[in-house]
Amino acid sequence: MSAKLISGKEIALKKKNEIAKEVEALKQAGVTPGLAVILVGNNPASRSYVTSKEKTCKELGMHSLLIELPETITEQELLNKIDELNHDDKIHGILVQLPVPDHINETSIIEAIYPDKDVDGFHPINVGRMMTGQDAFLPCTPYGVMIMLKETGIEIEGKHVVVVGRSNIVGKPQGQLFLNENATVTYCHSRTVDIKSITKQADILVAAVGKPYFITEDFVKPGAVVIDVGINRNSEGKLCGDVDFENVKEKAGYITPVPGGVGPMTITMLMFNTLKSAKKVLQKLQSTGQIR
Ligand code: GUN
């Protein structure tokens, strides 16, 4: 193997330790960071993500509220629940696990969460703030990728970054975060002609396609940084990424594994965003003299 491994697991551990210390300090000052996670229905993958979020919250000393709602809930009932949490002082972050069932409008749900509690960074206010370089909640997976690169000491300014995938959750914001760091960004997607000819120009290649082993070594420039955001099951049911790791690792300069790569960073950044939200609340309470 020639590529250096970027261990998201290790970086996440370091970040979580830092967050836990800050959580403790905040608690001492009178505010316990609280995250509410809403799960609608019984999708096994969603359930597993939600369970990990709850577990990590507890590990870091945060208040965690898991709300499980039946598949049959109406959109209005879900909106009412969100409104209740918007006004709950113990809750600093609200996350509705996506996807929601087809009879519920995802956009209405995302827009119902107060931007100041939108720790997913999906509300248009946060998306707009991110685009214009203002302070915002940044979406956890793309944000986690940026932190991994920073912690590894990989320079971004002036680099050609190619993002494969254009979802609202990962691809689109990922490109924007790189642009904010002065990279030159190209997006590839399902309608791109000759993807390979473009990805081969990448100094940093981010795969967020959702297709097992989509990125093979012939997509990669020698020495490139390859970040694998994919979480898929291969034909044998084994967890795998969008990158053909075994072959690409011989050509890349740096590579992230699956599992143990971007995945652990996503949850960590969710905790970071919840902490950030709680810190803002404490500052407000202090500045208005409600807490000393
Ligand atoms: N479903 C898949 N990824 C995510 C995420 O980051 N946040 C939410 N709310 N749902 C998701």
Boltz pocket constraint, residues with backbone or C-beta under 6 A from the ligand:
constraints:
  - pocket:
      binder: B
      contacts: [[A, 95], [A, 96], [A, 97], [A, 98], [A, 99], [A, 120], [A, 140], [A, 141], [A, 169]]
      max_distance: 6.0
